[in-house]
Amino acid sequence: MGKLLQGKLCIVTGAARGMGKALALKYAEHGADVVLMDINKEGLEKAAIEVEALGAHALPIVVNMASSKEINEAMDKVEAKFEKIDILANCAGISTSRLILDVEEEEWDRVFNINLKSIYLMCRRTAKNMIKNKVKNGKIVSISSQASKIGELGNGAYCASKAGVNLLTQVLGLELAEYGITVNAVCPGYVNTEMMQSVFEKRGPIEGMTPKEYEELLTSYVPMKRMAEPEEIAEFMLFLSSEKANYITGISHTIAGGKTLI
Ligand SMILES: NC(=O)c1ccc[n+]([C@@H]2O[C@H](COP(=O)([O-])OP(=O)(O)OC[C@H]3O[C@@H](n4cnc5c(N)ncnc54)[C@H](O)[C@@H]3O)[C@@H](O)[C@H]2O)c1
């Protein structure tokens, strides 16, 4: 496969580790320059060095996606340095591990601000930039979750926030189609990242299990009997970000090793 994103400018949120970092590296491998956003300064700087080692330009910006002020300031920096944005990937997210009756309002708001409101803010700024600059085949892709489609015990705020991502994706798909901008989401099942390891540690005890027992139980439900690797999700997001996917929009694509079939 040749380079799919030669000369494009991409923004990746949550780029310091996990799926966001895997995607930033994939974009760079395919010829794009990458703006990396994350709250984790150290991880972000390491990821930016790895992006540059692939021959791409990297602009790391430390930003708390829970703050609309910081998001707007970060986007001001992007627009001061680059003329137009071709691709936005919303990967930053946090999970919860508390029964709804125990979730305090502050935690609920934090989950919604990072997992959903930040995507609305990033999409609004980016789509306006794309429209103003008459970007051809602009792309927006967000990470939702399998947990957006079916409720999970001890994960209520997260499930509800990710269900919001799916509907935001549909509506933006409708509203931006006339500009040739596509908007998609991916809904991964279990992915082998630090977030998932912390889910095993926190949610195992809620289910009366050790983290290892809980990990084994969850992977036993997956027909492929394993978690996905971050690069496997990034590979599909790369496709959705490329001109090969110009006619796909408004869809939340499940990638779960067959988990939703049983
Ligand atoms: N791991 C899984 O099994 C799984 C499954 C489905 C969906 N997801 C979703 O995939 C996305 C990536 O998850 P991951 O597993 O790679 O997790 P991760 O924790 O490894 O990475 C998430 C990144 O988001 C960043 N982030 C968190 N809060 C932030 C904030 N306030 N401001 C800026 N950056 C912030 C973190 O610093 C981190 O670098 C998330 O949206 C997550 O909800 C994960």
The ligand as a MOL file (V3000), in Angstrom:
LIG
                    3D

  0  0  0     0  0            999 V3000
M  V30 BEGIN CTAB
M  V30 COUNTS 44 48 0 0 0
M  V30 BEGIN ATOM
M  V30 1 N -8.8710 0.3340 25.6470 0
M  V30 2 C -10.0490 -0.0850 25.3080 0
M  V30 3 O -10.3680 -1.2640 25.4550 0
M  V30 4 C -11.0520 0.8610 24.6920 0
M  V30 5 C -12.2000 0.2950 24.1240 0
M  V30 6 C -13.1250 1.1340 23.5150 0
M  V30 7 C -12.9010 2.4750 23.4490 0
M  V30 8 N -11.7760 3.0030 24.0130 0 CHG=1
M  V30 9 C -11.5880 4.4610 23.8570 0
M  V30 10 O -10.4290 4.6550 23.0680 0
M  V30 11 C -9.8460 5.9350 23.3660 0
M  V30 12 C -8.3690 5.7400 23.6550 0
M  V30 13 O -8.2650 4.8700 24.7640 0
M  V30 14 P -6.9570 4.0460 25.1370 0
M  V30 15 O -7.4130 2.6930 25.5170 0
M  V30 16 O -5.9310 4.2400 24.1140 0 CHG=-1
M  V30 17 O -6.6130 4.7870 26.5120 0
M  V30 18 P -5.3070 5.4260 27.1290 0
M  V30 19 O -5.6950 5.7750 28.5210 0
M  V30 20 O -4.1300 4.5700 26.8870 0
M  V30 21 O -5.1610 6.7610 26.2500 0
M  V30 22 C -6.0380 7.8400 26.4080 0
M  V30 23 C -5.2520 9.1240 26.2110 0
M  V30 24 O -6.1620 10.2250 26.4380 0
M  V30 25 C -5.4830 11.1780 27.2270 0
M  V30 26 N -6.3990 11.9780 28.0350 0
M  V30 27 C -7.1790 11.5530 29.0500 0
M  V30 28 N -7.7890 12.5950 29.6200 0
M  V30 29 C -7.3950 13.7090 28.9440 0
M  V30 30 C -7.6740 15.0820 29.0670 0
M  V30 31 N -8.4660 15.5640 30.0340 0
M  V30 32 N -7.1060 15.9410 28.1930 0
M  V30 33 C -6.2640 15.4780 27.2180 0
M  V30 34 N -5.9370 14.1930 27.0770 0
M  V30 35 C -6.5110 13.3130 27.9260 0
M  V30 36 C -4.5800 10.3520 28.1400 0
M  V30 37 O -3.5330 11.1390 28.7040 0
M  V30 38 C -4.1020 9.2650 27.2050 0
M  V30 39 O -2.9060 9.6240 26.5530 0
M  V30 40 C -10.6370 6.4880 24.5250 0
M  V30 41 O -11.5860 7.3990 24.0410 0
M  V30 42 C -11.3420 5.2680 25.0920 0
M  V30 43 O -12.5260 5.6080 25.7430 0
M  V30 44 C -10.8510 2.2340 24.6360 0
M  V30 END ATOM
M  V30 BEGIN BOND
M  V30 1 1 1 2
M  V30 2 2 2 3
M  V30 3 1 2 4
M  V30 4 1 4 5
M  V30 5 2 4 44
M  V30 6 2 5 6
M  V30 7 1 6 7
M  V30 8 2 7 8
M  V30 9 1 8 9
M  V30 10 1 8 44
M  V30 11 1 9 10
M  V30 12 1 9 42
M  V30 13 1 10 11
M  V30 14 1 11 12
M  V30 15 1 11 40
M  V30 16 1 12 13
M  V30 17 1 13 14
M  V30 18 2 14 15
M  V30 19 1 14 16
M  V30 20 1 14 17
M  V30 21 1 17 18
M  V30 22 2 18 19
M  V30 23 1 18 20
M  V30 24 1 18 21
M  V30 25 1 21 22
M  V30 26 1 22 23
M  V30 27 1 23 24
M  V30 28 1 23 38
M  V30 29 1 24 25
M  V30 30 1 25 26
M  V30 31 1 25 36
M  V30 32 1 26 27
M  V30 33 1 26 35
M  V30 34 2 27 28
M  V30 35 1 28 29
M  V30 36 1 29 30
M  V30 37 2 29 35
M  V30 38 1 30 31
M  V30 39 2 30 32
M  V30 40 1 32 33
M  V30 41 2 33 34
M  V30 42 1 34 35
M  V30 43 1 36 37
M  V30 44 1 36 38
M  V30 45 1 38 39
M  V30 46 1 40 41
M  V30 47 1 40 42
M  V30 48 1 42 43
M  V30 END BOND
M  V30 END CTAB
M  END
